[in-house]
């Protein structure tokens, strides 16, 4: 008596909403990342200035973190293309799994 409850596939509207929610969440994460970068690196510049303003060591932190931030920005801006590519990869994997059964 094992009954499997099958859920109806999501409607186009539901899929669109899910994608929009993910996009908004990605945007929020990006703004949080940018905010953290500005606040922390601003603090490091202040520390540098208050401790004699010698060698600008904070630039190394800014550069390293800046690379990560730049990659985050690129990933966000190319999100639509990545989503389409991911969907194609998922469909291909599903097809391979069905053929293997």
N, C-alpha and C positions, 0 to 999 in steps of 0.2 A: 503494500500500500504506500509505497513511496510516491508521493505526488510532487512533481517539480512545478513550482510556481514560475511561470514565464512572464517576464515583464515585457510590456510593449516597448518596441524600440523608441528612443526619444524622437520627438517631433523635430521638424526643422527649426521651429521657434525655440525649443529647449536647447538644441545644439548651438544655435546662435547665441543664446543667453549665456551658456556655459563658456563659449569662446570669449564673449565680451567680458565676463567676470574674470576670466584668467588674464585677459589683456589689461584690465584695470588693476588687478593685483600685481602684475608685472610692473606696471607704471609706478605704483605705490612703492614697491621694492626699489626701483631705480631712484626715485626721489629720496628715499631713505638713505641709499648708498651715497648719493651726491651730498646730502646734508651731513652725513657722518664725515665724509672726506673734507668738506669745508670747515666744519667745526674742529675736528682733530688737528688738521694741518694748520689752521689759524692759531690754535693753541700752541702748536710747536713753534711757529714763527714768533709768537709772543715770548715763549720761553727763551728762544735763541736771542731775541732782542734784549731781554732783561738780563741775560747772562753774559753780556759783553759783545754780542754781534760779531763774533769771530767768523770762523769757517761756516758757511751756510749748510750745515749737515742735514737740515730739514728737507733739503732738495731731494736727497736720496729716498726719504720716506714718501715724499710727494710723487716722485717718478715711479717708484715701485707700485704704490697704490694706484697711481694714475693709469698704469697699464691695465690693472684689473678693472678699474672704473671704465676705461675706454672699451674694453671687451664687453662689459655689461651693457654699455650704451649701444654698441654694434649689435649685440644679441637682441636687445629690445627693438631696435629699429628694423631688423630683418625678421622679426617675429612672425609675420604673416607668411613669408616664404618658408621659414623653418617649419611652421605648422603644416603647410601643404606637403612639404617633403616628408615630415614625420608621418602624416596620414598615408602617403603612398607606401612608405616602408611598413607600416602596420598592415595595410591591405595585402602587401606582398607576403608578409610573414603568415597571415591568416590563410592565404591561398596555399602556401607551402605546407602548413600544418594539416589542412584538409586533405591534401594530396598524399600525405604521409600516413593517414589513418587507414 
